């Protein structure tokens, strides 16, 4: 079964669930019944699911793999940006320009 709800309706349902959970929690404090604990857990799970559906971005059409790749690429870009602006990079570039640091040493036998 599928029910279409707007944001206001979901908010009202969440408020009602919160009220019922609070009532059951008060009852549980007095009675200590395990069935009430189970009902509270089920209502909290439903509340979390509704909250998630209310705040979820349904316009996202990408896959988990594409999201992961974008995340990794963002990390690579950020690291390169930090490396480019670091003091060590500036010192290394200065030494390379002055000739105090040799360039890349090749492991090619022709260069031996």
MDAnalysis code that builds the backbone (N, CA, C; Angstrom):
import MDAnalysis as mda
import numpy as np

u = mda.Universe.empty(336, n_residues=112, atom_resindex=np.repeat(np.arange(112), 3), trajectory=True)
u.add_TopologyAttr("name", ["N", "CA", "C"] * 112)
u.add_TopologyAttr("resid", np.arange(1, 113))
u.add_TopologyAttr("resname", ["UNK", "UNK", "UNK", "UNK", "UNK", "UNK", "UNK", "UNK", "UNK", "UNK", "UNK", "UNK", "UNK", "UNK", "UNK", "UNK", "UNK", "UNK", "UNK", "UNK", "UNK", "UNK", "UNK", "UNK", "UNK", "UNK", "UNK", "UNK", "UNK", "UNK", "UNK", "UNK", "UNK", "UNK", "UNK", "UNK", "UNK", "UNK", "UNK", "UNK", "UNK", "UNK", "UNK", "UNK", "UNK", "UNK", "UNK", "UNK", "UNK", "UNK", "UNK", "UNK", "UNK", "UNK", "UNK", "UNK", "UNK", "UNK", "UNK", "UNK", "UNK", "UNK", "UNK", "UNK", "UNK", "UNK", "UNK", "UNK", "UNK", "UNK", "UNK", "UNK", "UNK", "UNK", "UNK", "UNK", "UNK", "UNK", "UNK", "UNK", "UNK", "UNK", "UNK", "UNK", "UNK", "UNK", "UNK", "UNK", "UNK", "UNK", "UNK", "UNK", "UNK", "UNK", "UNK", "UNK", "UNK", "UNK", "UNK", "UNK", "UNK", "UNK", "UNK", "UNK", "UNK", "UNK", "UNK", "UNK", "UNK", "UNK", "UNK", "UNK"])
u.atoms.positions = np.array([
    [0.850, -1.171, 0.000],
    [0.000, 0.000, 0.000],
    [0.898, 1.237, 0.000],
    [0.518, 2.214, -0.780],
    [1.282, 3.444, -0.879],
    [0.352, 4.618, -0.588],
    [0.790, 5.482, 0.319],
    [-0.004, 6.651, 0.682],
    [0.834, 7.888, 0.401],
    [0.285, 8.829, -0.323],
    [0.961, 10.085, -0.613],
    [0.629, 11.096, 0.480],
    [1.664, 11.657, 1.112],
    [1.491, 12.659, 2.160],
    [2.343, 13.873, 1.844],
    [1.823, 15.051, 2.187],
    [2.639, 16.248, 2.019],
    [3.415, 16.500, 3.314],
    [4.285, 17.485, 3.304],
    [5.150, 17.759, 4.451],
    [4.362, 18.078, 5.711],
    [3.285, 18.819, 5.588],
    [2.478, 19.195, 6.745],
    [1.834, 17.964, 7.375],
    [1.321, 17.079, 6.537],
    [0.692, 15.857, 7.057],
    [1.717, 14.967, 7.770],
    [2.899, 14.867, 7.207],
    [3.946, 14.072, 7.852],
    [4.328, 14.686, 9.195],
    [4.407, 16.015, 9.240],
    [4.738, 16.697, 10.495],
    [3.680, 16.422, 11.560],
    [2.401, 16.435, 11.170],
    [1.322, 16.142, 12.124],
    [1.413, 14.703, 12.633],
    [1.714, 13.783, 11.741],
    [1.857, 12.381, 12.145],
    [3.045, 12.226, 13.094],
    [4.159, 12.913, 12.785],
    [5.326, 12.855, 13.672],
    [5.000, 13.402, 15.058],
    [4.246, 14.495, 15.104],
    [3.847, 15.060, 16.396],
    [2.980, 14.077, 17.178],
    [2.045, 13.426, 16.488],
    [1.173, 12.450, 17.149],
    [1.991, 11.251, 17.646],
    [2.937, 10.796, 16.836],
    [3.788, 9.682, 17.260],
    [4.616, 10.062, 18.490],
    [5.163, 11.264, 18.489],
    [5.948, 11.727, 19.629],
    [5.099, 11.754, 20.898],
    [3.864, 12.255, 20.768],
    [2.954, 12.274, 21.924],
    [2.653, 10.874, 22.433],
    [2.391, 9.943, 21.513],
    [2.106, 8.564, 21.918],
    [3.334, 7.908, 22.556],
    [4.502, 8.166, 21.999],
    [5.739, 7.610, 22.579],
    [5.943, 8.145, 23.992],
    [5.690, 9.431, 24.187],
    [5.832, 10.024, 25.525],
    [4.835, 9.400, 26.509],
    [3.587, 9.199, 26.061],
    [2.589, 8.567, 26.927],
    [3.011, 7.151, 27.311],
    [3.483, 6.390, 26.323],
    [3.903, 5.026, 26.587],
    [5.136, 4.986, 27.500],
    [6.018, 5.962, 27.342],
    [7.203, 6.025, 28.196],
    [6.801, 6.271, 29.643],
    [5.812, 7.144, 29.844],
    [5.308, 7.385, 31.200],
    [4.676, 6.124, 31.778],
    [3.911, 5.417, 30.949],
    [3.277, 4.175, 31.392],
    [4.331, 3.125, 31.710],
    [5.367, 3.072, 30.880],
    [6.439, 2.099, 31.094],
    [7.144, 2.360, 32.419],
    [7.302, 3.636, 32.772],
    [7.966, 3.981, 34.028],
    [7.175, 3.449, 35.220],
    [5.858, 3.395, 35.068],
    [5.020, 2.915, 36.169],
    [4.858, 1.393, 36.136],
    [4.684, 0.835, 34.931],
    [4.338, -0.587, 34.832],
    [5.538, -1.476, 34.547],
    [6.458, -1.029, 33.691],
    [7.618, -1.835, 33.343],
    [7.288, -3.024, 32.452],
    [6.291, -2.915, 31.612],
    [5.832, -4.018, 30.756],
    [6.699, -4.135, 29.498],
    [7.235, -5.327, 29.176],
    [8.068, -5.494, 27.978],
    [7.303, -5.255, 26.674],
    [6.000, -5.493, 26.679],
    [5.206, -5.234, 25.477],
    [5.171, -3.741, 25.167],
    [5.146, -2.939, 26.203],
    [5.163, -1.482, 26.003],
    [6.515, -1.062, 25.440],
    [7.588, -1.692, 25.901],
    [8.916, -1.393, 25.352],
    [8.965, -1.700, 23.865],
    [8.380, -2.829, 23.472],
    [8.347, -3.200, 22.051],
    [7.541, -2.197, 21.232],
    [6.402, -1.758, 21.785],
    [5.574, -0.789, 21.070],
    [6.294, 0.554, 20.934],
    [6.997, 0.964, 21.977],
    [7.778, 2.209, 21.907],
    [8.844, 2.094, 20.830],
    [9.545, 0.964, 20.778],
    [10.594, 0.770, 19.769],
    [10.013, 0.815, 18.360],
    [8.857, 0.191, 18.154],
    [8.226, 0.192, 16.829],
    [7.788, 1.601, 16.432],
    [7.218, 2.337, 17.380],
    [6.777, 3.700, 17.083],
    [7.969, 4.627, 16.824],
    [9.060, 4.437, 17.568],
    [10.249, 5.254, 17.325],
    [10.834, 4.964, 15.947],
    [10.841, 3.699, 15.558],
    [11.350, 3.351, 14.229],
    [10.486, 3.984, 13.139],
    [9.167, 3.923, 13.312],
    [8.270, 4.556, 12.355],
    [8.498, 6.064, 12.309],
    [8.705, 6.655, 13.474],
    [8.957, 8.090, 13.550],
    [10.242, 8.457, 12.817],
    [11.302, 7.658, 13.012],
    [12.564, 7.919, 12.325],
    [12.407, 7.785, 10.810],
    [11.661, 6.777, 10.373],
    [11.437, 6.583, 8.933],
    [10.684, 7.758, 8.318],
    [9.664, 8.222, 9.023],
    [8.909, 9.370, 8.517],
    [9.761, 10.637, 8.502],
    [10.547, 10.827, 9.544],
    [11.436, 11.987, 9.605],
    [12.420, 11.957, 8.441],
    [12.967, 10.775, 8.180],
    [13.912, 10.639, 7.070],
    [13.234, 10.946, 5.738],
    [12.031, 10.432, 5.543],
    [11.342, 10.689, 4.272],
    [10.987, 12.163, 4.122],
    [10.741, 12.831, 5.231],
    [10.426, 14.259, 5.185],
    [11.633, 15.075, 4.759],
    [12.828, 14.668, 5.192],
    [14.039, 15.451, 4.948],
    [14.950, 14.880, 3.869],
    [14.511, 13.831, 3.206],
    [15.323, 13.210, 2.163],
    [15.239, 14.034, 0.888],
    [16.355, 14.095, 0.158],
    [16.403, 14.788, -1.127],
    [16.069, 13.781, -2.225],
    [14.831, 13.808, -2.714],
    [14.402, 12.845, -3.725],
    [14.902, 13.178, -5.117],
    [15.500, 14.339, -5.286],
    [15.981, 14.728, -6.613],
    [17.309, 14.083, -6.959],
    [17.907, 13.396, -6.001],
    [19.204, 12.762, -6.239],
    [19.010, 11.556, -7.139],
    [19.676, 11.578, -8.289],
    [19.511, 10.495, -9.254],
    [20.773, 9.669, -9.406],
    [21.849, 9.996, -8.660],
    [23.115, 9.295, -8.807],
    [23.137, 7.975, -8.066],
    [24.075, 7.163, -8.422],
    [24.224, 5.881, -7.754],
    [25.211, 6.026, -6.599],
    [25.284, 4.998, -5.795],
    [26.225, 5.022, -4.670],
    [27.659, 5.060, -5.185],
    [27.906, 4.371, -6.296],
    [29.260, 4.364, -6.858],
    [29.661, 5.760, -7.323],
    [28.754, 6.450, -8.006],
    [29.055, 7.806, -8.479],
    [29.279, 8.742, -7.300],
    [28.500, 8.567, -6.259],
    [28.668, 9.391, -5.062],
    [30.016, 9.116, -4.419],
    [30.386, 7.846, -4.340],
    [31.677, 7.489, -3.765],
    [32.828, 8.057, -4.565],
    [32.736, 7.971, -5.887],
    [33.793, 8.512, -6.734],
    [33.900, 10.024, -6.589],
    [32.758, 10.686, -6.499],
    [32.771, 12.143, -6.318],
    [33.391, 12.498, -4.967],
    [33.104, 11.711, -3.943],
    [33.669, 11.937, -2.616],
    [35.181, 11.779, -2.641],
    [35.667, 10.722, -3.268],
    [37.103, 10.482, -3.357],
    [37.779, 11.593, -4.157],
    [37.174, 11.995, -5.270],
    [37.753, 13.049, -6.097],
    [37.810, 14.366, -5.337],
    [36.778, 14.650, -4.550],
    [36.784, 15.882, -3.745],
    [37.927, 15.844, -2.739],
    [38.187, 14.668, -2.154],
    [39.303, 14.533, -1.219],
    [40.644, 14.731, -1.904],
    [40.787, 14.165, -3.101],
    [42.029, 14.328, -3.865],
    [42.247, 15.791, -4.203],
    [41.201, 16.453, -4.680],
    [41.313, 17.871, -5.036],
    [41.682, 18.718, -3.820],
    [41.057, 18.422, -2.676],
    [41.354, 19.191, -1.463],
    [42.796, 18.973, -1.028],
    [43.266, 17.741, -1.122],
    [44.648, 17.458, -0.729],
    [45.633, 18.168, -1.650],
    [45.383, 18.150, -2.932],
    [46.252, 18.843, -3.875],
    [46.249, 20.345, -3.615],
    [45.100, 20.883, -3.277],
    [45.003, 22.315, -2.984],
    [45.825, 22.667, -1.743],
    [45.736, 21.828, -0.723],
    [46.505, 22.067, 0.498],
    [47.996, 21.929, 0.220],
    [48.365, 20.899, -0.537],
    [49.780, 20.708, -0.855],
    [50.333, 21.897, -1.633],
    [49.539, 22.433, -2.537],
    [50.005, 23.552, -3.353],
    [50.190, 24.818, -2.527],
    [49.427, 24.960, -1.474],
    [49.518, 26.186, -0.682],
    [50.317, 25.996, 0.604],
    [50.959, 24.855, 0.773],
    [51.683, 24.615, 2.024],
    [53.052, 25.286, 1.991],
    [53.588, 25.544, 3.171],
    [54.911, 26.151, 3.290],
    [55.981, 25.199, 2.769],
    [55.804, 23.910, 2.998],
    [56.783, 22.929, 2.520],
    [56.854, 22.956, 0.996],
    [55.718, 23.099, 0.358],
    [55.711, 23.156, -1.101],
    [56.431, 24.412, -1.585],
    [56.235, 25.503, -0.880],
    [56.923, 26.742, -1.265],
    [58.438, 26.594, -1.102],
    [58.874, 26.016, 0.013],
    [60.315, 25.811, 0.227],
    [60.895, 24.864, -0.816],
    [60.171, 23.818, -1.108],
    [60.645, 22.856, -2.102],
    [60.781, 23.526, -3.469],
    [59.813, 24.318, -3.842],
    [59.883, 25.017, -5.126],
    [61.026, 26.028, -5.153],
    [61.272, 26.725, -4.012],
    [62.396, 27.661, -3.944],
    [63.721, 26.944, -4.145],
    [63.903, 25.817, -3.446],
    [65.140, 25.055, -3.574],
    [65.319, 24.517, -4.990],
    [64.224, 24.098, -5.597],
    [64.327, 23.607, -6.977],
    [64.749, 24.733, -7.920],
    [64.209, 25.923, -7.689],
    [64.539, 27.055, -8.561],
    [65.979, 27.515, -8.349],
    [66.522, 27.393, -7.124],
    [67.896, 27.801, -6.847],
    [68.902, 26.737, -7.259],
    [68.429, 25.542, -7.502],
    [69.322, 24.473, -7.898],
    [69.932, 23.735, -6.727],
    [69.417, 23.956, -5.507],
    [69.976, 23.266, -4.351],
    [69.382, 21.878, -4.165],
    [68.369, 21.573, -4.917],
    [67.749, 20.259, -4.844],
    [67.753, 19.678, -6.236],
    [68.215, 18.451, -6.324],
    [68.208, 17.827, -7.643],
    [66.785, 17.465, -8.021],
    [66.554, 17.410, -9.300],
    [65.242, 17.024, -9.798],
    [64.996, 15.557, -9.540],
    [64.046, 15.026, -10.186],
    [63.708, 13.625, -10.009],
    [64.874, 12.761, -10.470],
    [65.321, 11.872, -9.613],
    [66.407, 10.962, -9.964],
    [65.775, 9.745, -10.596],
    [66.218, 9.470, -11.773],
    [65.649, 8.368, -12.523],
    [66.324, 7.064, -12.143],
    [65.593, 6.017, -12.232],
    [66.148, 4.694, -11.992],
    [66.402, 3.970, -13.315],
    [66.487, 4.733, -14.356],
    [66.727, 4.201, -15.697],
    [68.228, 3.972, -15.871],
    [68.685, 2.785, -16.349],
    [70.126, 2.525, -16.540],
    [70.792, 3.492, -17.494],
    [70.037, 4.120, -18.390],
    [70.639, 5.087, -19.326],
    [71.183, 6.289, -18.563],
    [70.545, 6.672, -17.442],
    [70.969, 7.808, -16.657],
    [72.098, 7.491, -15.702],
    [72.559, 6.240, -15.609],
    [73.621, 5.889, -14.677],
    [74.883, 6.282, -15.246],
])
